[in-house]
């Protein structure tokens, strides 16, 4: 079982100074640190050095999220010394060629994937309706909501086609502000109807396009919550889940910004953001490992004091893990390869049970299937007071495997002859995209783990 201390690390996305991995940060990754956001200070030595850095991180923490702000145009980390090689959002919006916007996202994604980065904190989905906006400006695709929505969807699709997760930002919309949330707490003083048709429209388009994550903003929206900034507001983040139907990762904007931490400090901002519904917490650039430890301790203390539910941490970690398996092209292929025989029953409350079977010599002992709640031996009954999702490999070659006690069988090997009375999901082999496709099917049937 994952410790509370490890859970508290897994939801953090801080950043260290320098172009190589410091020893104390290596220790954090070994203990479960969720990931790192790279800034210009980390990328200054060029692509080969970035690839070496991400490789060194993954050697310690294979599942760590490695993120960057690479929006194109004015905001670039990989090309901070030379300027971005691709058009920025405002220029793309002016050209209004959705194919070009999609190709720009794909080009950025290909470059990021080549150096080991798997989460891009873009695109900006803010509608720059206030020309005096000091922090969005040319980072936006334009001042019209429908126009921005189309380009956000195109850019997101292109980036994710390259296998890099996108992050639409800054929810619920930072475009109609005249203050910089890095320095103070801005307010968007619009009514709910205006927010819906202007601010929320590009985020709804991003959700429809399958965006892997959405970033919060440190702004107050009185029509939704007159007191707390969106990053810390259960009401605002609840709107994202409930009204927009978003089930992916919610990423906080950097918690070292005054809009989030002023008057409360970064550890307390982290606790409040998690409690509000955020899953992955950006901390800011060039931080010491000691600060990460302080945030970790603050989260642990909040759980033990009853201010933050441990289940909220577990939920956040699960969402982050699903995002790490993200690759649009591969997931699309997995969905096509996986098929269902029969109708899936109601799987609410179901547990996952694996039948321990040795792999053939060519495959060897490697991970397979969804993480099981328990493992049984071939021939052992899977009977339970809960519905059972029974995972098997090449069951047609192993007549000793008992499938009759299951609610559904997931076959991770060759889909051989089958005359079982319960429905079967066939995957044609294990891969992380296949696991994601199976999870989608199970959740549609009510599985809620």
ZIGI-V605382 format. One record per residue. N is the residue number from 1. SS is DSSP state (a for helix, b for strand, c for the rest). Layout:
n:ss
N:SS
N:SS
This chain:
n:ss
1:c
2:c
3:c
4:a
5:a
6:a
7:a
8:a
9:a
10:a
11:c
12:b
13:b
14:b
15:c
16:c
17:c
18:c
19:c
20:c
21:c
22:c
23:a
24:a
25:a
26:a
27:a
28:a
29:a
30:a
31:c
32:c
33:c
34:c
35:b
36:b
37:b
38:b
39:c
40:a
41:a
42:a
43:a
44:c
45:c
46:c
47:a
48:a
49:a
50:a
51:a
52:a
53:a
54:a
55:a
56:a
57:a
58:a
59:a
60:a
61:c
62:c
63:c
64:c
65:b
66:b
67:b
68:b
69:c
70:c
71:c
72:b
73:c
74:c
75:b
76:c
77:c
78:c
79:c
80:c
81:c
82:c
83:c
84:c
85:c
86:c
87:c
88:c
89:a
90:a
91:a
92:a
93:a
94:a
95:a
96:c
97:c
98:a
99:a
100:a
101:a
102:a
103:a
104:a
105:a
106:a
107:a
108:a
109:a
110:a
111:a
112:a
113:a
114:a
115:c
116:c
117:c
118:c
119:b
120:b
121:c
122:c
123:c
124:b
125:c
126:c
127:c
128:c
129:c
130:c
131:c
132:c
133:c
134:c
135:c
136:c
137:a
138:a
139:a
140:c
141:c
142:c
143:c
144:c
145:a
146:a
147:a
148:a
149:a
150:a
151:a
152:a
153:a
154:a
155:a
156:a
157:a
158:a
159:a
160:a
161:a
162:c
163:c
164:c
165:b
166:b
167:b
168:b
169:b
170:b
171:b
172:c
173:c
174:c
175:c
176:c
177:c
178:c
179:c
180:c
181:c
182:c
183:c
184:c
185:c
186:b
187:b
188:c
189:c
190:c
191:c
192:a
193:a
194:a
195:a
196:a
197:a
198:a
199:a
200:a
201:a
202:a
203:a
204:a
205:a
206:a
207:a
208:a
209:c
210:c
211:c
212:c
213:b
214:b
215:b
216:b
217:c
218:c
219:b
220:b
221:b
222:c
223:c
224:c
225:b
226:c
227:c
228:c
229:c
230:a
231:a
232:a
233:c
234:a
235:a
236:a
237:a
238:a
239:a
240:a
241:a
242:a
243:c
244:c
245:c
246:c
247:c
248:c
249:b
250:b
251:b
252:b
253:c
254:c
255:c
256:c
257:c
258:a
259:a
260:a
261:a
262:c
263:c
264:c
265:c
266:a
267:a
268:a
269:a
270:a
271:a
272:a
273:a
274:a
275:a
276:a
277:c
278:c
279:c
280:b
281:b
282:b
283:c
284:c
285:c
286:c
287:c
288:c
289:a
290:a
291:a
292:a
293:a
294:a
295:a
296:a
297:a
298:a
299:a
300:a
301:a
302:a
303:a
304:a
305:c
306:c
307:c
308:c
309:c
310:a
311:a
312:a
313:a
314:a
315:a
316:a
317:a
318:a
319:a
320:a
321:a
322:a
323:a
324:a
325:c
326:c
327:c
328:a
329:a
330:a
331:a
332:a
333:a
334:a
335:a
336:a
337:a
338:c
339:b
340:b
341:b
342:c
343:c
344:c
345:c
346:c
347:c
348:c
349:c
350:c
351:b
352:b
353:b
354:b
355:b
356:b
357:c
358:c
359:c
360:c
361:c
362:c
363:c
364:c
365:c
366:c
367:c
368:c
369:c
370:c
371:c
372:c
373:c
374:b
375:b
376:b
377:b
378:c
379:c
380:c
381:c
382:c
383:c
384:c
385:c
386:c
387:c
388:b
389:b
390:b
391:b
392:b
393:c
394:c
395:a
396:a
397:a
398:c
399:c
400:c
401:c
402:c
403:c
404:c
405:c
406:c
407:c
408:b
409:b
410:b
411:b
412:c
413:c
414:c
415:c
416:c
417:c
418:c
419:c
420:c
421:c
422:c
423:b
424:b
425:b
426:b
427:c
428:c
429:c
430:c
431:c
432:a
433:a
434:a
435:a
436:a
437:a
438:a
439:a
440:a
441:a
442:a
443:a
444:a
445:c
446:c
447:c
448:c
449:c
